[in-house]
């Protein structure tokens, strides 16, 4: 009797559950759709935040690179080297290393590999291999720069030699990356990679030029000064035809955009004392 009652109530319960589910099926589907939409909106918000952070970091990177380039040009004496090093803008290396590496991956390496993967039509395995190779290079560039900063601060009288050693190590790391890439990609894909790097460096050059022009526009200039400044500023930044692979995606790599400091000096020579005080570039 007890088992019969259990069976009876179980049947009623199952029937009721089926009825409720059947009756509320549109509401269930609507609930699922809302959940999916919320998930999509959350991901879109996170992506927008990452893109915004990437844009801001790229802007700060351009500023840091430009100031760094100017600091290491035409330094002839030990006193000048010591004075300049004390004023060097330092990248944000105080964060925990894991966070720094995560930023390298999310902000620099992954977007670069995504663009390359789309252009070169890489499969998932090839994309993973390229990302691992670029991440390894970016990490090594970071370590080289970190070592340079620490060494130069301990021995400011030998900054020139330390700087030369720093650039030599960056160059060797770039060569090692190029060797790795040659084993991962075809000849045509490497050409596509080189074209991508060239576009990225031209973009960086245009960003630097825009920053320079923005500073120049803050100064009240005569018509003659405006014409000369416009002419000279177009030649301040340039990119080489032979681009080193692994520059894009590795913010601590040696950048390929060169700065003509003689042209900058010519621009400054056009200014009077008050205008020079306004020119903070």
C-alpha positions in Angstrom: 0.0 0.0 0.0 2.8 2.4 1.0 4.6 1.7 -2.3 1.4 2.2 -4.2 0.9 5.6 -2.6 4.5 6.6 -3.3 4.1 5.6 -7.0 0.9 7.6 -7.1 2.3 10.8 -5.7 5.5 10.4 -7.8 3.3 10.2 -10.9 1.4 13.3 -9.9 4.7 15.2 -9.2 6.2 14.2 -12.6 3.0 15.1 -14.4 2.9 18.5 -12.6 6.5 19.2 -13.4 5.9 18.3 -17.1 2.9 20.5 -17.2 4.7 23.5 -15.6 7.7 23.1 -17.9 5.5 22.8 -21.0 3.3 25.7 -20.0 6.4 27.9 -19.2 8.6 26.9 -22.1 8.5 30.4 -23.8 9.4 32.0 -20.4 12.3 29.5 -20.0 13.6 30.2 -23.5 13.2 34.0 -22.9 15.2 33.6 -19.6 17.9 31.7 -21.4 18.1 34.4 -24.1 18.3 37.1 -21.5 21.2 35.3 -19.9 23.0 35.0 -23.2 22.5 38.7 -23.9 23.8 39.6 -20.5 26.9 37.5 -21.1 27.4 39.0 -24.5 27.0 42.6 -23.1 29.5 41.8 -20.3 32.1 40.5 -22.8 31.5 43.5 -25.0 32.1 45.8 -22.1 35.3 44.0 -21.1 36.5 44.2 -24.7 35.8 47.9 -24.8 37.7 48.4 -21.6 40.7 46.4 -22.9 40.7 48.4 -26.1 40.5 51.7 -24.2 43.4 50.6 -22.0 45.4 49.5 -25.0 44.9 52.9 -26.7 46.0 54.8 -23.5 49.1 52.5 -23.1 50.0 53.0 -26.7 49.8 56.8 -26.3 52.0 56.6 -23.2 54.4 54.3 -25.0 54.9 56.7 -27.9 55.6 59.5 -25.4 58.1 57.4 -23.4 59.9 56.2 -26.6 60.2 59.7 -28.0 61.6 61.1 -24.7 63.9 58.1 -24.3 65.3 58.5 -27.9 66.0 62.2 -27.2 67.7 61.4 -23.9 70.3 59.1 -25.5 71.3 61.4 -28.4 74.4 63.5 -28.6 75.7 62.7 -25.1 79.4 63.1 -25.0 80.5 63.5 -21.4 80.2 61.4 -18.3 78.5 64.3 -16.5 75.9 64.6 -19.3 75.3 60.9 -19.1 74.8 60.9 -15.3 72.5 64.0 -15.5 70.5 62.5 -18.3 70.1 59.1 -16.6 68.7 60.7 -13.5 66.0 62.3 -15.6 65.1 59.3 -17.7 61.4 58.4 -17.9 61.1 54.9 -16.5 58.4 52.4 -17.6 56.1 51.1 -15.0 58.2 48.2 -13.7 57.1 48.4 -10.0 54.1 46.2 -10.5 54.4 42.5 -9.6 56.1 40.6 -12.4 53.0 38.4 -13.1 50.9 41.5 -13.7 53.5 43.0 -16.0 53.7 39.8 -18.0 49.9 39.5 -18.1 49.7 43.1 -19.5 52.3 42.3 -22.1 50.2 39.3 -23.2 46.8 40.9 -23.2 47.6 44.5 -24.3 50.5 43.8 -26.8 51.0 40.2 -27.8 47.5 38.9 -28.3 46.2 41.8 -30.4 49.3 41.7 -32.6 49.0 37.9 -33.2 45.2 38.3 -33.8 45.9 40.8 -36.6 48.7 38.6 -38.1 46.6 35.5 -37.8 43.7 37.0 -39.8 46.0 38.4 -42.5 48.1 35.2 -42.9 45.1 32.9 -42.4 46.8 30.9 -39.7 45.1 27.8 -38.2 44.7 27.5 -34.5 47.9 25.5 -34.0 50.0 28.0 -36.0 48.4 31.0 -34.1 49.3 29.4 -30.8 52.9 28.8 -31.9 53.3 32.3 -33.1 51.8 33.8 -30.0 54.1 31.7 -27.8 57.1 32.8 -29.8 56.2 36.5 -29.7 55.4 36.3 -26.0 58.8 34.7 -25.3 60.5 37.5 -27.2 58.5 40.2 -25.5 59.3 38.7 -22.1 63.0 38.5 -23.0 63.0 42.2 -24.2 61.4 43.1 -20.9 64.1 41.3 -18.9 66.8 42.9 -21.0 65.4 46.4 -20.3 64.8 45.6 -16.6 68.5 44.5 -16.3 69.6 47.6 -18.1 67.7 49.9 -15.8 69.1 48.2 -12.7 72.7 48.1 -14.0 72.7 51.6 -15.2 71.4 53.0 -11.9 74.1 51.1 -10.0 76.9 52.3 -12.3 75.9 55.7 -13.8 79.5 56.4 -14.8 79.4 53.6 -17.4 75.9 54.2 -18.9 77.3 54.5 -22.4 78.8 51.0 -22.4 75.8 49.6 -20.6 73.5 51.1 -23.2 75.5 49.5 -26.0 75.3 46.1 -24.3 71.5 46.6 -23.9 71.0 47.3 -27.6 73.3 44.4 -28.5 71.2 42.0 -26.5 67.9 43.4 -27.9 69.4 42.8 -31.4 70.3 39.2 -30.7 66.9 38.5 -29.2 65.3 39.9 -32.4 67.6 37.6 -34.5 66.6 34.6 -32.4 62.9 35.5 -32.9 63.4 35.8 -36.7 64.9 32.4 -36.8 62.0 30.9 -34.9 59.5 32.6 -37.2 61.2 31.3 -40.3 60.6 27.8 -39.0 56.9 28.5 -38.3 55.8 30.5 -41.3 56.1 30.2 -45.1 58.1 32.7 -47.2 54.9 34.4 -48.3 53.7 34.6 -44.7 57.0 36.2 -43.6 56.6 38.8 -46.3 53.1 39.5 -44.9 54.6 39.8 -41.5 57.2 42.3 -42.7 54.5 44.4 -44.4 52.5 44.4 -41.2 55.5 45.5 -39.1 56.2 48.3 -41.6 52.6 49.5 -41.3 52.8 49.5 -37.6 56.0 51.5 -37.5 54.7 54.0 -40.0 51.7 54.4 -37.7 54.0 54.9 -34.8 55.9 57.6 -36.8 52.6 59.3 -37.6 51.6 59.3 -34.0 54.9 60.9 -33.0 54.5 63.5 -35.7 50.9 64.3 -34.5 52.3 64.7 -30.9 55.0 67.1 -32.2 52.5 69.1 -34.2 50.2 69.3 -31.3 53.0 70.8 -29.2 53.9 73.2 -32.0 50.3 74.4 -32.4 50.3 75.6 -28.8 52.9 78.2 -29.7 52.0 81.5 -31.3 54.1 81.6 -34.5 54.5 84.0 -37.3 53.5 83.0 -40.8 57.2 82.4 -41.7 57.7 80.3 -38.7 54.6 78.2 -39.4 55.8 77.5 -43.0 59.3 76.5 -41.8 58.0 74.4 -38.9 55.6 72.6 -41.2 58.3 71.8 -43.7 60.9 70.7 -41.1 58.5 68.7 -38.9 57.6 66.3 -41.8 61.2 65.0 -41.8 61.7 64.6 -38.1 60.5 60.9 -37.9 61.2 58.1 -40.4 61.0 54.3 -40.7 63.6 52.0 -42.3 62.6 49.9 -45.3 64.0 46.8 -43.6 61.9 46.2 -40.5 62.9 43.9 -37.7 60.2 41.2 -37.0 58.9 41.1 -33.4 58.9 44.9 -32.9 55.1 45.2 -32.9 53.7 43.4 -29.8 56.9 43.9 -27.8 57.0 47.4 -26.2 60.5 46.9 -24.8 62.0 46.0 -28.1 64.2 48.6 -29.9 61.7 50.6 -31.9 62.4 51.1 -35.6 61.2 54.7 -35.9 64.2 57.1 -36.0 64.2 60.7 -34.9 66.2 63.4 -36.7 67.4 65.5 -33.8 69.1 67.9 -36.2 65.7 68.7 -37.7 64.3 69.3 -34.2 67.3 71.6 -33.5 66.5 73.5 -36.7 62.9 73.9 -35.5 64.0 75.2 -32.1 66.4 77.7 -33.8 63.4 79.4 -35.3 62.0 80.2 -31.9 62.6 83.2 -29.6 63.3 82.7 -25.9 59.6 82.9 -24.9 58.6 80.4 -27.6 61.3 78.0 -26.5 59.9 78.0 -23.0 56.5 77.0 -24.5 58.0 74.2 -26.5 58.0 71.3 -24.1 58.5 68.5 -26.6 
